[in-house]
Each structure stands twice: as structure tokens, then as C-alpha cells.
Amino acid sequence: MILVDKNIKELSAEGKLIKEAYTEENVNSISYDLTLGSFADKAETEKKLIPGATVIIKTKEKLSIPDNITGRVGEKNSLLRMGLKVDGPQYQPGHTTYAFLRVQNISADEITLKVGMHIAQIYFEELKERPEKTYAEQENASFQNEDEYRHFGKYEEAYRKNIKAFEKMQDIKENIESASHRIYGNVLTLMGIIVAIFSLISINSRIFDGQTISPSYIIAMNLSLTFCIAVMLGMILFLINKGRGKGFAIIYGIVLLILGIASVIFCSKF
């Protein structure tokens, strides 16, 4: 039997179900909203999740599951529509702990997580009878009274080989992606330089044809061409790096501004 709002309120008032950080506003008809308390990897008040990124969060609430009840974490409809996938375990009878949930951005957009936001909901279900051994009575209860994130707990030794293999594959993937970005950037830069050289030669060759051209005109044409090439190369490199590198963007913007002002000054003379 799933507990309803009045059951959740009564048991929480006795220090059961929601042991700490209980607020009646979070009680729904058949569930309780869990709020984001902190991020397991870093002390931040908010975190931006890019598409595909995953983070472990700790809830503000501390759970205290009675011996005859189980707790099941569910996603919130609003966050699911936004593109956030939240996973949590089935909390067994006798389990006392903060909830540690895995949050993944499965959308195509960047999503910001903030401490205090409603991140998931938990349903409580009454069991037919008390189990022979509650979670607190089990010898391998690795995550009992988990106040800080314990990663794999007592199971880390058993999963060590798989963990290392996965981390190695991730490193290889990141190295390949980094190398491909550098190659694309170098090729495009080289192409841009070649185009710039031939374009500048084409413009300045008019001098050698005996045509009377003022130095200001030559400078204006060269600056305009350089500005256009810089815009093209900068945009391509910016797209390849997916908008990363604020330092590059700032320097690139300053260079474009200088070239643009110089081009306007010299072109205004004609």
C-alpha cells in the first residue's frame, strides 16, 4: 500500500520517513519532493550540465525508512520534460541515509542545477510484514548512515577492474577528440593563411603593373581583406571548439575590433 499525504505527514512528525529538513510544502498526494542539497564532487551552489553530462547530488533531506516500509525514488514530470533524467535506488526497510541521486542531462541544451531546487520525488510503500533482516541489520549494508558520498562503498574492490577499464576508455576518447580538434584547427588555419597570402598578392600585384595607387588605398584594401579573413577563421575555430576558451574569444574580439576600426578609418578616405 502506497502512503498518502496524511500518512507521510504523521510519520515525518515522528522522525520517520523524512528525518531531517522536512517541510510540509514538499508533501504531495502520494509522494514527497526531494530537494538538491549539494553536489557530491564539488562545493558549489549551482552547476551547469552540458548535454550528456552526469552529476551525483546529495539531497537536503535525510531519510529514515521504518522497518515495514520501502522508499522508491521517482522523477518529477516537469524536470523530465526539461530533459533531466534522475536515478535513485530503492530504499530498503531500516535504511537511514541522505539520498544520493544521479542526474543526467539528456536534452540538447545546457541545464543549470541549483541548490534548493526540487530534484526528484520519493514514494513510500508499506510492506505486508517486517522482513527477517532490515537493511540496518545486514552485514554488507555499505550505505547505511551515508552522510558523505561513498562512491562504490564496500563494492569498490569487486568493481575495480571495470572501473579502471572504463576510465581508460574515457581517457582514450578524450585524447582522440582533443587531437581531432587540433588537427581541424591547424588545417583550417593553414588554409586561411594560404588564402590570405594569395589574396594579398593579388591585390598588391596591381602596384607592379604600373598603376598609380595611393598607399592609403593599398592599406585600406589589405586591412579590409585581413578583417574578413580573421572573421572567417575565428568563427570556424569557435565552432570547432564548441564555444570553449573564453581567453581566445576575448583576444579574438579585441583583434577584430582593432582591425575593424583601422579599416573604417582608412576606407573613409575614399
PLY file of the C-alpha trace (Angstrom):
ply
format ascii 1.0
element vertex 270
property float x
property float y
property float z
element edge 269
property int vertex1
property int vertex2
end_header
0.00 0.00 0.00
1.43 3.37 -1.06
1.34 6.00 1.68
-0.70 9.15 1.03
-0.07 12.73 2.14
-1.53 12.43 5.65
0.49 9.23 6.30
3.69 10.99 5.21
2.95 13.96 7.47
2.17 11.79 10.51
5.26 9.58 10.22
7.59 12.50 9.42
6.34 14.28 12.54
7.59 11.23 14.49
11.06 11.47 12.89
10.37 8.69 10.39
10.49 8.76 6.57
11.97 12.31 6.38
14.24 12.58 9.42
15.89 15.94 8.62
14.97 19.02 6.52
11.29 18.04 6.40
8.89 20.69 5.08
5.17 20.17 4.66
5.19 22.17 1.40
7.06 19.28 -0.26
4.35 16.74 0.55
2.34 15.65 -2.48
-0.74 13.43 -2.60
1.31 10.18 -2.72
4.95 11.35 -2.60
7.45 13.78 -1.10
9.61 16.18 -3.15
13.35 15.80 -2.50
15.47 18.95 -2.81
19.03 19.35 -4.03
21.29 19.88 -1.02
24.78 19.77 -2.52
26.90 18.32 -5.31
28.97 15.25 -4.43
32.05 16.29 -6.42
32.40 19.97 -5.55
31.10 22.56 -3.08
29.03 24.72 -5.43
25.64 26.40 -5.22
24.88 25.70 -8.87
26.24 23.60 -11.72
25.74 23.84 -15.47
25.15 20.45 -17.11
26.04 20.27 -20.79
24.17 17.73 -22.97
25.10 14.18 -21.92
26.79 15.25 -18.67
26.09 13.46 -15.37
26.48 14.54 -11.75
25.83 12.92 -8.36
23.83 15.08 -5.96
23.09 14.80 -2.26
19.59 15.67 -1.08
18.91 18.16 1.68
16.59 15.63 3.32
17.85 12.72 5.41
15.73 9.58 5.09
14.83 7.20 7.90
12.89 4.29 6.43
10.87 2.32 9.04
11.22 -1.47 9.25
7.88 -2.07 7.50
8.22 0.48 4.67
10.27 0.83 1.47
11.07 4.04 -0.42
11.23 4.39 -4.21
12.71 7.44 -5.97
10.82 8.76 -8.99
11.40 11.55 -11.49
9.44 14.79 -11.50
7.33 15.28 -14.60
8.46 18.90 -15.07
12.18 18.03 -14.96
11.69 15.04 -17.25
10.12 17.33 -19.86
13.08 19.68 -19.47
15.48 16.82 -20.27
16.78 15.84 -16.82
16.99 12.14 -16.01
17.20 11.38 -12.28
18.03 7.90 -10.99
17.98 6.67 -7.42
17.93 3.32 -5.59
15.09 1.50 -3.88
15.50 2.35 -0.19
15.07 -0.74 1.95
13.39 -1.05 5.36
15.70 0.15 8.13
17.82 2.32 5.83
18.87 5.68 7.29
20.80 7.96 4.93
20.82 11.07 2.80
19.69 10.27 -0.73
22.44 10.35 -3.35
20.96 10.60 -6.83
22.45 10.53 -10.33
21.29 13.40 -12.52
21.91 13.34 -16.28
21.16 15.94 -18.94
19.58 14.02 -21.83
18.47 17.15 -23.68
20.28 19.08 -26.43
20.57 22.20 -24.24
22.64 23.25 -21.25
20.68 22.96 -17.98
21.58 24.71 -14.72
21.09 22.85 -11.44
20.75 24.96 -8.29
20.92 24.02 -4.61
17.42 24.09 -3.13
15.55 23.12 -6.30
13.13 20.18 -6.26
15.10 17.41 -7.97
13.02 14.23 -7.51
10.21 12.69 -5.50
10.09 9.63 -3.26
7.17 7.24 -2.82
6.74 5.24 0.38
5.09 1.84 0.33
4.01 -0.18 3.35
5.11 -3.83 3.32
2.95 -6.83 4.11
5.17 -7.58 7.11
8.58 -6.78 8.57
11.46 -8.56 6.76
13.63 -11.04 8.66
16.60 -8.69 8.25
16.26 -4.97 7.69
18.95 -3.02 5.85
20.44 -1.83 9.14
20.84 -5.47 10.26
22.66 -6.63 7.12
26.44 -7.12 7.34
27.04 -5.67 3.87
24.95 -2.53 4.43
27.56 -0.37 2.74
25.48 2.78 2.52
23.87 2.92 5.96
24.21 6.39 7.58
25.87 7.77 4.44
26.41 11.44 5.25
29.06 11.95 2.55
29.23 10.26 -0.84
30.99 6.86 -0.53
31.24 6.07 -4.24
31.03 2.25 -4.52
31.41 1.64 -0.78
32.32 -1.96 0.07
31.77 -2.98 -3.55
34.70 -0.95 -4.91
37.12 -3.90 -4.78
34.74 -6.09 -6.79
34.24 -3.38 -9.43
37.85 -2.13 -9.52
38.75 -3.77 -12.87
35.63 -2.49 -14.58
36.14 1.00 -13.17
39.74 1.19 -14.39
38.81 -0.14 -17.82
36.05 2.46 -18.15
38.31 5.31 -17.02
40.97 4.21 -19.52
38.42 4.21 -22.36
37.25 7.66 -21.33
40.84 8.97 -21.40
41.41 7.50 -24.87
38.16 9.03 -26.15
39.05 12.46 -24.74
42.55 12.29 -26.24
41.16 11.38 -29.67
38.62 14.22 -29.54
41.29 16.68 -28.43
43.66 15.58 -31.21
40.93 15.81 -33.86
40.08 19.36 -32.78
43.73 20.38 -33.00
44.07 18.81 -36.47
40.93 20.54 -37.77
42.08 23.83 -36.30
45.56 23.55 -37.83
44.22 22.58 -41.27
41.74 25.46 -41.33
44.36 27.90 -40.08
46.77 26.76 -42.82
44.04 27.11 -45.46
43.25 30.59 -44.18
46.89 31.62 -44.34
47.18 30.34 -47.93
44.01 32.20 -48.96
45.27 35.34 -47.24
48.66 35.18 -48.97
47.19 34.72 -52.45
44.57 37.41 -51.84
47.16 39.90 -50.63
49.43 39.07 -53.58
46.51 39.57 -55.96
45.67 42.98 -54.54
49.24 44.23 -54.22
50.23 42.97 -57.69
48.46 45.99 -59.15
51.37 48.06 -57.89
53.76 46.13 -60.07
51.53 46.63 -63.13
52.49 50.27 -63.14
49.12 51.51 -61.94
49.08 54.62 -59.81
47.61 53.59 -56.47
47.86 55.61 -53.28
49.41 53.98 -50.18
46.19 54.67 -48.24
44.17 52.67 -50.77
46.57 49.72 -50.52
46.46 49.80 -46.72
42.65 50.05 -46.70
42.26 47.09 -49.06
44.74 44.98 -47.09
43.08 45.80 -43.78
39.60 45.01 -45.15
40.78 41.68 -46.54
42.59 40.81 -43.30
39.46 41.67 -41.29
37.28 39.39 -43.45
39.77 36.51 -43.22
40.08 36.96 -39.43
36.29 36.84 -39.05
36.07 33.65 -41.13
38.89 31.84 -39.31
37.73 32.95 -35.88
34.17 31.76 -36.44
35.35 28.37 -37.74
37.71 27.85 -34.78
34.99 28.98 -32.37
32.54 26.42 -33.77
35.13 23.61 -33.73
35.89 24.28 -30.06
32.13 24.41 -29.32
32.37 27.82 -27.71
35.05 26.81 -25.19
38.00 29.05 -24.38
36.95 32.44 -23.04
40.52 33.74 -23.31
40.61 33.04 -27.05
37.22 34.71 -27.54
38.36 37.87 -25.71
41.65 38.17 -27.63
39.89 37.40 -30.91
37.30 40.09 -30.20
39.98 42.70 -29.41
41.90 41.91 -32.63
38.70 42.16 -34.71
37.84 45.47 -33.05
41.27 46.93 -33.86
41.15 45.68 -37.47
37.59 46.95 -37.88
38.40 50.43 -36.58
41.54 50.66 -38.74
39.60 49.51 -41.83
36.86 52.09 -41.26
39.41 54.89 -40.79
41.30 54.13 -44.00
38.20 53.28 -46.07
36.51 56.55 -45.04
39.14 58.43 -47.07
37.72 57.07 -50.34
0 1
1 2
2 3
3 4
4 5
5 6
6 7
7 8
8 9
9 10
10 11
11 12
12 13
13 14
14 15
15 16
16 17
17 18
18 19
19 20
20 21
21 22
22 23
23 24
24 25
25 26
26 27
27 28
28 29
29 30
30 31
31 32
32 33
33 34
34 35
35 36
36 37
37 38
38 39
39 40
40 41
41 42
42 43
43 44
44 45
45 46
46 47
47 48
48 49
49 50
50 51
51 52
52 53
53 54
54 55
55 56
56 57
57 58
58 59
59 60
60 61
61 62
62 63
63 64
64 65
65 66
66 67
67 68
68 69
69 70
70 71
71 72
72 73
73 74
74 75
75 76
76 77
77 78
78 79
79 80
80 81
81 82
82 83
83 84
84 85
85 86
86 87
87 88
88 89
89 90
90 91
91 92
92 93
93 94
94 95
95 96
96 97
97 98
98 99
99 100
100 101
101 102
102 103
103 104
104 105
105 106
106 107
107 108
108 109
109 110
110 111
111 112
112 113
113 114
114 115
115 116
116 117
117 118
118 119
119 120
120 121
121 122
122 123
123 124
124 125
125 126
126 127
127 128
128 129
129 130
130 131
131 132
132 133
133 134
134 135
135 136
136 137
137 138
138 139
139 140
140 141
141 142
142 143
143 144
144 145
145 146
146 147
147 148
148 149
149 150
150 151
151 152
152 153
153 154
154 155
155 156
156 157
157 158
158 159
159 160
160 161
161 162
162 163
163 164
164 165
165 166
166 167
167 168
168 169
169 170
170 171
171 172
172 173
173 174
174 175
175 176
176 177
177 178
178 179
179 180
180 181
181 182
182 183
183 184
184 185
185 186
186 187
187 188
188 189
189 190
190 191
191 192
192 193
193 194
194 195
195 196
196 197
197 198
198 199
199 200
200 201
201 202
202 203
203 204
204 205
205 206
206 207
207 208
208 209
209 210
210 211
211 212
212 213
213 214
214 215
215 216
216 217
217 218
218 219
219 220
220 221
221 222
222 223
223 224
224 225
225 226
226 227
227 228
228 229
229 230
230 231
231 232
232 233
233 234
234 235
235 236
236 237
237 238
238 239
239 240
240 241
241 242
242 243
243 244
244 245
245 246
246 247
247 248
248 249
249 250
250 251
251 252
252 253
253 254
254 255
255 256
256 257
257 258
258 259
259 260
260 261
261 262
262 263
263 264
264 265
265 266
266 267
267 268
268 269
